[in-house]
Amino acid sequence: MTPGLLGALLAALAYGTATVLQALGVRRLAATPSGTPLPRRVRAAWPYGLGLALDGLGFLASVAALRTLPLFLVESAVASSVAVTAVLSVAVLGLRLGGGEVVALVAVCLGLTGLAVAAAPGPAVQPGPGATWWLLAAAALVAGLAVVGAIDHDRRRGAVLLSVAAGLGFGGVGVAARLLEVPDPVWGLLTDGLAWILAAHAALATVAYALALARGRVTTVAALTFATETVVPAAVGLLALGDQVVPGRDPLAAAAFVATLAGCIALAGRADPEVPANTGPDVEDGVDEPTDSPPGEDLVVSGDAAAPPRRPPGPPSALP
């Protein structure tokens, strides 16, 4: 296994695990009685903090993977973090997966395997300084869509616009990371315009995703965000950055990409927790735990979201 592929898989594992930990932290925090001292509340919610750290690790791993792997493979691997979340939720959160979700898991695994076999590793073609301006214009587009979606009186239409904005923003993070050249010393990034544009895309995407979740159905928001943040960067990589498929494996790459994306969207409704009711005592740490709810009813989606977003650390593994 190449270092780049290992980084992509590590990113998926980190993001998927982070979402489950954040869900667990939200549960524990919501179960603390009112008036609980702050230090005790912090101790109860420690899984959430660990999830944030894993979000940061996942982001760094995905950036490392993008040094040598095409965007269509890395973005698909990152999106597959929902499969990791679904599997871990069975053990940690008591979720039961239905037959359709098992099929989706198989599709994601087979799709990623196909993409790994079909992708031709290599660095991105540097399109010149104009790429930075294009990414800056893309950030302005994301900001514009987010503003229009936020002020739209039609909540459904606004959620669609915000979801697309979030997907474009997270996709912009991937494209910028693919192009970014890490200087020596690394703090030279502080004066690198591309690094600042990457950060702008991350911040805009995080805000847009949070607003979309507040306005629309999580399943719809996650599906639109996943599709946009996976398909658009893949197209940019193939058309402008020199990303390539091994000769003769184009049909395999196309089928694997579709299978991975479809499986991720199907699993998108299993990523984030609703805040449970505060009932029932917990013998450990004196923290109240909620009573058991019917399987699957205490979870909703993520995408980049149980608290912070996936790509860059911050609030899609994603938002409570």
Residue pairs with C-beta under 8 A, 6 or more apart in sequence:
1 9
2 68
2 69
2 121
3 64
3 68
4 64
4 65
4 66
4 67
4 68
4 69
4 74
4 121
5 65
5 69
5 73
5 116
6 65
7 61
7 62
7 64
7 65
7 69
8 61
8 62
8 65
8 69
8 73
8 74
8 77
8 78
9 77
10 57
10 58
10 61
11 58
11 59
11 61
11 62
11 65
11 74
11 77
11 78
11 81
12 58
12 77
12 78
12 80
12 81
12 83
12 84
13 58
13 81
13 84
14 54
14 55
14 57
14 58
14 61
14 81
15 54
15 55
15 58
15 78
15 81
15 84
15 310
15 317
16 80
16 81
16 82
16 83
16 84
16 85
16 87
16 88
16 317
17 51
17 54
17 84
17 85
17 88
18 51
18 52
18 54
18 55
18 58
18 306
18 310
18 317
19 51
19 81
19 82
19 85
19 271
19 272
19 302
19 305
19 306
19 317
19 318
20 51
20 85
20 88
20 89
20 92
20 93
21 47
21 48
21 50
21 51
21 54
22 47
22 48
22 51
22 52
22 272
22 273
22 306
22 307
22 308
22 317
22 320
23 89
23 93
23 272
23 273
23 299
23 306
24 47
24 48
24 92
24 93
25 45
25 46
25 47
25 48
25 49
25 50
25 51
25 307
26 45
26 48
26 273
26 275
26 306
26 307
26 320
27 273
27 275
27 276
27 289
27 290
27 298
28 44
28 45
28 47
28 287
28 289
29 41
29 44
29 45
29 48
30 275
30 276
30 278
30 290
31 44
31 276
31 278
31 280
31 282
31 287
31 288
31 289
31 290
32 40
32 41
32 44
32 278
32 287
32 288
33 278
33 288
36 44
40 285
40 286
40 287
43 285
44 285
44 287
48 307
51 306
51 307
51 317
52 307
52 308
52 313
53 313
54 317
55 308
55 309
55 310
55 312
55 313
55 314
55 317
56 312
56 313
58 78
58 81
58 310
58 311
58 317
59 310
59 311
59 312
59 313
62 74
62 77
62 78
62 174
62 177
62 311
63 177
63 180
65 74
65 77
66 74
66 124
66 174
66 177
66 178
67 123
68 121
68 122
68 123
69 119
69 121
70 119
70 120
70 121
70 122
70 234
70 237
70 238
70 241
70 243
70 244
71 174
71 175
71 178
71 233
71 234
71 236
71 237
71 238
71 241
71 243
72 115
72 119
72 230
72 233
72 234
72 237
72 238
72 243
72 253
72 257
73 115
73 116
73 119
74 174
74 178
75 171
75 174
75 229
75 230
75 233
75 234
76 111
76 112
76 115
76 230
76 234
76 257
76 260
76 261
76 264
77 112
77 115
78 174
78 310
78 311
79 226
79 229
79 230
79 260
79 261
79 264
80 108
80 111
80 112
80 260
80 263
80 264
81 310
81 317
82 226
82 264
82 267
82 268
82 270
82 271
82 302
82 303
83 104
83 105
83 108
83 109
83 263
83 264
83 267
85 267
85 270
85 271
85 302
85 317
86 95
86 97
86 101
86 105
86 267
86 270
87 105
89 95
89 270
89 299
90 96
90 97
93 273
93 298
93 299
94 292
94 295
95 270
95 295
95 296
95 299
96 295
96 296
97 105
97 270
100 266
101 266
101 267
101 270
103 266
104 262
104 263
104 264
104 266
104 267
105 263
105 267
106 263
107 259
107 260
107 262
107 263
107 266
108 259
108 260
108 263
108 264
108 267
110 256
110 259
111 256
111 257
111 258
111 259
111 260
111 261
111 263
112 256
112 260
113 256
114 252
114 253
114 255
114 256
114 259
114 260
115 253
115 256
115 257
115 260
117 246
117 249
117 252
117 256
118 245
118 246
118 249
118 250
118 252
118 253
118 256
119 243
119 244
119 245
119 246
119 253
120 243
120 244
120 245
120 246
122 242
122 244
124 178
124 179
124 237
124 241
124 242
124 243
125 240
125 241
125 242
126 179
127 179
127 240
127 241
131 179
131 240
132 193
132 194
132 197
135 172
135 175
135 176
135 179
135 194
135 197
135 201
136 197
138 168
138 172
138 201
139 169
139 172
139 197
139 200
139 201
139 204
141 168
142 165
142 168
142 169
142 172
142 201
142 204
142 205
142 208
143 165
143 204
145 161
145 162
145 164
145 165
145 168
145 208
146 161
146 162
146 165
146 204
146 207
146 208
146 211
148 158
148 161
149 157
149 158
149 159
149 160
149 161
149 162
149 165
149 208
149 211
149 212
149 215
150 158
150 162
150 211
151 158
152 158
152 161
155 215
155 216
156 215
156 216
158 215
158 216
159 212
159 215
159 216
159 217
159 220
159 221
160 216
160 220
160 224
162 208
162 209
162 211
162 212
162 215
162 216
162 221
163 208
163 209
163 212
163 216
163 220
163 221
163 224
163 225
163 228
164 224
164 225
164 228
165 204
165 205
165 208
165 212
166 205
166 206
166 208
166 209
166 212
166 221
166 225
166 228
166 229
166 304
166 316
167 205
167 224
167 225
167 226
167 227
167 228
167 229
167 232
168 205
168 228
168 229
168 232
169 201
169 202
169 204
169 205
169 206
169 208
169 209
169 229
170 201
170 202
170 205
170 209
170 225
170 229
170 304
170 309
170 310
170 311
170 316
171 228
171 229
171 230
171 232
171 233
171 236
172 197
172 198
172 201
172 205
172 233
173 198
173 201
173 202
173 205
173 311
173 312
174 229
174 233
174 311
175 233
175 236
175 237
175 241
176 194
176 195
176 197
176 198
176 201
177 198
178 233
178 237
178 241
179 194
179 241
180 189
180 192
180 194
180 195
180 198
182 189
183 189
183 192
189 195
199 312
202 309
202 311
202 312
202 314
203 314
205 304
205 309
205 311
205 316
206 304
206 308
206 309
206 312
206 314
206 315
206 316
206 319
209 221
209 225
209 303
209 304
209 305
209 309
209 316
209 318
209 319
210 305
210 315
210 318
210 319
212 221
212 225
213 221
213 305
213 318
213 319
218 268
218 269
218 272
218 300
218 301
218 302
219 268
219 269
219 300
219 301
221 301
221 303
222 265
222 268
222 269
222 271
222 301
222 302
222 303
222 305
223 265
223 268
225 303
225 304
225 316
226 261
226 264
226 265
226 268
226 303
227 261
227 265
230 261
230 264
231 261
234 243
234 257
237 243
238 244
245 253
268 301
268 302
268 303
269 299
269 300
269 301
270 296
270 299
270 301
271 299
271 300
271 301
271 302
271 303
271 305
271 306
271 317
271 318
272 299
272 300
272 301
272 302
272 305
272 306
272 318
272 319
272 320
273 298
273 299
273 300
273 306
273 320
274 298
274 299
274 300
275 320
276 290
276 293
276 298
277 290
277 291
278 288
278 290
279 288
279 290
279 291
280 288
280 289
280 290
280 291
281 288
281 289
282 288
282 289
290 298
302 316
302 317
302 318
302 319
303 310
303 316
303 318
304 310
304 311
304 316
304 317
304 318
305 316
305 317
305 318
305 319
306 317
306 318
306 319
306 320
307 315
307 317
307 318
307 319
307 320
308 314
308 315
308 316
308 317
308 318
308 319
309 315
309 316
309 317
309 318
309 319
310 316
310 317
310 318
